[in-house]
């Protein structure tokens, strides 16, 4: 049985948390496609050329504990605007989406480019300020030295890059269900996503 769920949205909107919960609930495999770009970004920070880094990516690269740093996030956003990098990573994502047993993929262009025929498409969003609050809490909990103003500026800059890039810009698919998590708890957001998927899957 193949069943593909595409979950898109901007940084820190909650799509990763929702995607993992949805995958657990339905017993689907999960791929955080942003980790692919973070892994490439990390290699670029270490001196690699972007396309070479993308072509050399192996699954083990996705488990690097340093992929969640602010510096890697910014590097990921920059390499993600490169058309040849995105092309190099497309096949990996599409193969994952077609796996038997169901798959949940979250990212920026899953419902529009990677899996336009996904069985369910969700677009998870929240205000920039709310997303910056979440990211700031996450970073400071890890011991990163930063300020809310810096994190907000980073979130807004990343949004602009993601939405304005020529290849696969961030936008909701026309048939995607919108989930705005600005004023939602995690449980409420997960419940909304599960209800939407269940209504199609049943």
Backbone torsions as a table, in degrees:
resi	resn	phi	psi	omega
1	UNK	NA	124.8	176.3
2	UNK	-109.0	132.3	178.0
3	UNK	-150.1	119.6	-174.0
4	UNK	-112.2	129.5	176.1
5	UNK	-114.0	122.8	178.7
6	UNK	-106.0	122.9	-179.4
7	UNK	-124.0	114.8	-179.0
8	UNK	-115.4	166.9	176.4
9	UNK	156.7	167.3	-179.9
10	UNK	-74.2	172.4	-178.7
11	UNK	-60.2	138.4	173.1
12	UNK	64.6	23.2	176.4
13	UNK	-83.5	-16.3	180.0
14	UNK	110.6	4.7	-175.1
15	UNK	-65.5	-33.4	179.2
16	UNK	-65.7	-46.7	178.8
17	UNK	-62.4	-44.1	179.2
18	UNK	-64.3	-43.1	-178.1
19	UNK	-62.1	-44.4	179.6
20	UNK	-63.7	-41.7	-179.2
21	UNK	-66.6	-41.2	178.7
22	UNK	-63.4	-44.0	179.8
23	UNK	-61.2	-42.8	178.1
24	UNK	-63.4	-43.8	-175.8
25	UNK	-61.6	-43.8	-175.1
26	UNK	-96.6	-5.5	-178.7
27	UNK	74.8	28.4	179.6
28	UNK	-92.7	158.3	171.3
29	UNK	-76.9	152.3	-177.3
30	UNK	-127.3	137.4	174.5
31	UNK	-130.1	118.4	171.6
32	UNK	-85.2	96.8	-174.2
33	UNK	-67.6	-21.3	176.9
34	UNK	-61.2	-28.6	178.9
35	UNK	-64.8	-30.0	177.1
36	UNK	-61.0	-45.8	-179.1
37	UNK	-72.7	-34.3	175.6
38	UNK	-64.2	-40.4	179.8
39	UNK	-64.6	-39.9	175.9
40	UNK	-65.8	-43.9	179.1
41	UNK	-59.3	-40.3	179.3
42	UNK	-63.8	-39.8	178.7
43	UNK	-66.8	-36.6	178.2
44	UNK	-65.8	-41.7	177.0
45	UNK	-60.8	-28.4	179.8
46	UNK	-86.2	1.2	174.4
47	UNK	112.1	0.0	-178.4
48	UNK	-79.5	158.7	174.0
49	UNK	-84.0	138.5	-171.6
50	UNK	-52.5	-50.6	-177.1
51	UNK	-66.5	-40.9	178.1
52	UNK	-60.6	-39.9	179.5
53	UNK	-64.0	-41.9	-179.5
54	UNK	-65.7	-42.4	-178.0
55	UNK	-70.5	-25.8	-177.6
56	UNK	-92.9	1.0	-175.4
57	UNK	-62.3	136.2	175.9
58	UNK	-126.6	156.4	-176.9
59	UNK	-52.1	-34.1	-178.7
60	UNK	-62.4	-26.5	179.9
61	UNK	-64.2	-22.7	-175.5
62	UNK	-79.2	-9.5	-178.5
63	UNK	-100.9	7.7	178.5
64	UNK	-64.4	123.4	-176.4
65	UNK	-67.2	-14.8	-179.0
66	UNK	-86.3	-0.1	-176.6
67	UNK	-70.1	-14.3	-176.7
68	UNK	-95.2	7.4	-179.7
69	UNK	-75.5	158.8	-179.9
70	UNK	-63.8	-37.5	-179.3
71	UNK	-64.1	-41.8	178.7
72	UNK	-68.6	-37.0	178.4
73	UNK	-60.5	-43.0	179.1
74	UNK	-67.6	-40.4	178.1
75	UNK	-63.5	-39.5	178.7
76	UNK	-62.0	-42.7	-179.9
77	UNK	-63.1	-34.8	-179.3
78	UNK	-74.4	-41.0	179.6
79	UNK	-74.0	-22.8	-178.3
80	UNK	-69.1	-16.6	178.6
81	UNK	-84.2	-6.7	-177.3
82	UNK	-86.1	118.3	-174.8
83	UNK	-59.2	-39.5	-177.0
84	UNK	-70.2	-31.4	175.9
85	UNK	-67.4	-45.1	-179.4
86	UNK	-62.5	-41.6	178.7
87	UNK	-62.5	-41.5	-178.7
88	UNK	-63.3	-28.8	-176.9
89	UNK	-96.4	-7.7	-176.3
90	UNK	-64.6	-46.1	-176.7
91	UNK	-60.8	-41.4	178.8
92	UNK	-56.5	-46.1	-177.5
93	UNK	-68.8	-41.9	-178.5
94	UNK	-68.2	-36.6	175.7
95	UNK	-62.4	-41.9	179.3
96	UNK	-62.6	-41.6	-177.0
97	UNK	-64.3	-26.4	-176.5
98	UNK	-91.5	3.3	-176.4
99	UNK	-66.0	148.3	178.9
100	UNK	-69.0	147.4	177.5
101	UNK	97.5	-4.8	177.5
102	UNK	96.6	147.1	-178.3
103	UNK	-146.3	142.5	173.7
104	UNK	-118.0	123.9	176.6
105	UNK	-120.1	133.2	175.2
106	UNK	-122.5	144.2	-178.0
107	UNK	-179.6	-142.4	-178.5
108	UNK	-112.9	-26.2	-173.4
109	UNK	-134.6	28.5	-175.8
110	UNK	-68.8	-50.1	-177.7
111	UNK	-74.8	-19.8	-176.7
112	UNK	-99.1	-32.9	-173.5
113	UNK	-123.9	-52.5	-173.9
114	UNK	-70.9	-48.9	-177.1
115	UNK	-131.4	66.4	-179.1
116	UNK	-63.8	-17.5	179.2
117	UNK	-104.2	20.6	179.6
118	UNK	-56.3	147.0	-179.3
119	UNK	-66.0	-36.3	177.2
120	UNK	-136.3	136.5	176.3
121	UNK	-124.2	129.1	177.0
122	UNK	-122.4	144.2	173.2
123	UNK	-121.7	111.2	-175.9
124	UNK	-100.3	124.7	-177.1
125	UNK	-139.7	174.1	175.9
126	UNK	-168.4	164.7	179.5
127	UNK	-63.5	154.0	179.7
128	UNK	-60.4	-39.9	-179.4
129	UNK	-64.6	-42.1	-179.9
130	UNK	-66.4	-39.9	179.2
131	UNK	-67.5	-37.3	177.8
132	UNK	-65.4	-37.5	177.4
133	UNK	-60.0	-44.4	-179.0
134	UNK	-65.1	-45.5	-178.6
135	UNK	-66.9	-39.0	178.7
136	UNK	-61.5	-44.2	178.9
137	UNK	-62.8	-40.2	-180.0
138	UNK	-64.4	-44.7	-177.7
139	UNK	-68.6	-45.3	-177.9
140	UNK	-68.8	-31.1	177.1
141	UNK	-64.1	-27.5	178.1
142	UNK	-86.2	-5.5	179.5
143	UNK	95.7	5.4	178.0
144	UNK	-68.4	138.4	178.2
145	UNK	-92.8	108.6	-179.7
146	UNK	-155.4	179.8	177.4
147	UNK	-126.0	159.2	178.9
148	UNK	-60.2	-40.5	-178.3
149	UNK	-61.6	-39.2	178.4
150	UNK	-66.0	-43.3	-179.7
151	UNK	-65.0	-42.0	178.7
152	UNK	-61.7	-43.0	178.7
153	UNK	-62.6	-39.8	178.3
154	UNK	-64.7	-42.7	179.1
155	UNK	-61.6	-45.6	-178.7
156	UNK	-67.4	-37.5	178.6
157	UNK	-67.1	-40.1	179.2
158	UNK	-66.3	-41.8	177.1
159	UNK	-56.6	-44.7	-178.0
160	UNK	-63.6	-43.6	178.1
161	UNK	-63.5	-44.5	-177.0
162	UNK	-64.6	-38.1	-175.8
163	UNK	-82.8	-24.2	-173.9
164	UNK	-102.9	-3.2	-178.7
165	UNK	-66.4	148.4	-176.0
166	UNK	-70.1	-35.4	-177.8
167	UNK	-101.3	123.6	174.9
168	UNK	49.9	59.2	178.3
169	UNK	-66.6	157.9	177.6
170	UNK	-70.5	118.5	172.9
171	UNK	-162.8	156.3	180.0
172	UNK	-77.7	136.6	173.2
173	UNK	-62.9	150.0	-177.0
174	UNK	-58.8	-31.8	-177.8
175	UNK	-102.8	19.4	178.7
176	UNK	-85.3	142.4	174.2
177	UNK	-84.5	131.1	-177.7
178	UNK	-88.2	131.6	173.0
179	UNK	-125.1	108.3	178.8
180	UNK	-94.2	113.0	-174.4
181	UNK	-94.6	9.2	-176.4
182	UNK	-51.4	-43.6	-177.3
183	UNK	-117.0	24.5	-179.4
184	UNK	-107.3	147.9	169.2
185	UNK	-79.5	166.1	177.3
186	UNK	-58.8	-44.2	-178.9
187	UNK	-61.8	-40.5	179.8
188	UNK	-65.6	-42.3	-179.0
189	UNK	-66.3	-43.0	178.7
190	UNK	-63.7	-42.9	179.7
191	UNK	-61.5	-39.8	179.4
192	UNK	-64.0	-41.7	179.9
193	UNK	-67.0	-45.1	-179.7
194	UNK	-62.4	-39.9	179.2
195	UNK	-62.7	-42.2	179.9
196	UNK	-64.4	-45.6	-178.6
197	UNK	-66.0	-42.5	-179.3
198	UNK	-61.2	-36.0	-178.3
199	UNK	-65.8	-26.5	179.4
200	UNK	-91.5	-38.8	-173.8
201	UNK	-73.3	-31.4	-174.7
202	UNK	-71.7	NA	NA
